[in-house]
Amino acid sequence: NDIVKWRLPTAYLYKINTDTVLDVERNIVGVEAVIRNHLGEVMGTTAQRLEVSYSSFLAEAVAILCGIEFAIDLGLMPVVVESDALGVVKLINSCCPNSVEICFVCKDIVSRIQYGSVTGSHFGPRKANDVTHSLAKMALSIDYDKYWS
């Protein structure tokens, strides 16, 4: 039984952890992002309910982009992104989106990496950050976007 722990970002970086939950029957996506500093302190959190019919792949990419935009709005730069969506992380890191539905979202993420506001995108197992998944579930039931900083 391996213990999986969340890892701190390196000094002078902020880490964005993102996750999504889909309610396919109601066409709702719960999107969540938590931003922490190199000490592990929470610097900001956002929970958003999107009334859309996204694939899980696209929803995870949108969550990453929302997390990056939230960090930019708060002035928390540079950031590293961590997601449990391995396929999306690989797609972003390849800089070569191969799906029309995700192409524009990934290009926006890649452009932020190229301009230096994002230092990279990494995979992290869900068990290492249950907080974002729990908040993404909560986002399915909110009436309006929530931001904490």
Buried (B, 14 or more C-beta within 10 A) or exposed (E): EEEEEBEEBEEEBBBBBBBBBBBEEEEBBBBBBBBBBEEEEEBBBBBBBBEEEBBBBBBBBBBBBBBBBBBBEBEBBBBBBBBBBEBBBEBBBEEEBEEEEBBEBBEBBBEBBEEEBBBBBBBBEBEBBEBBBEBBBBBBEEEEEBEEE
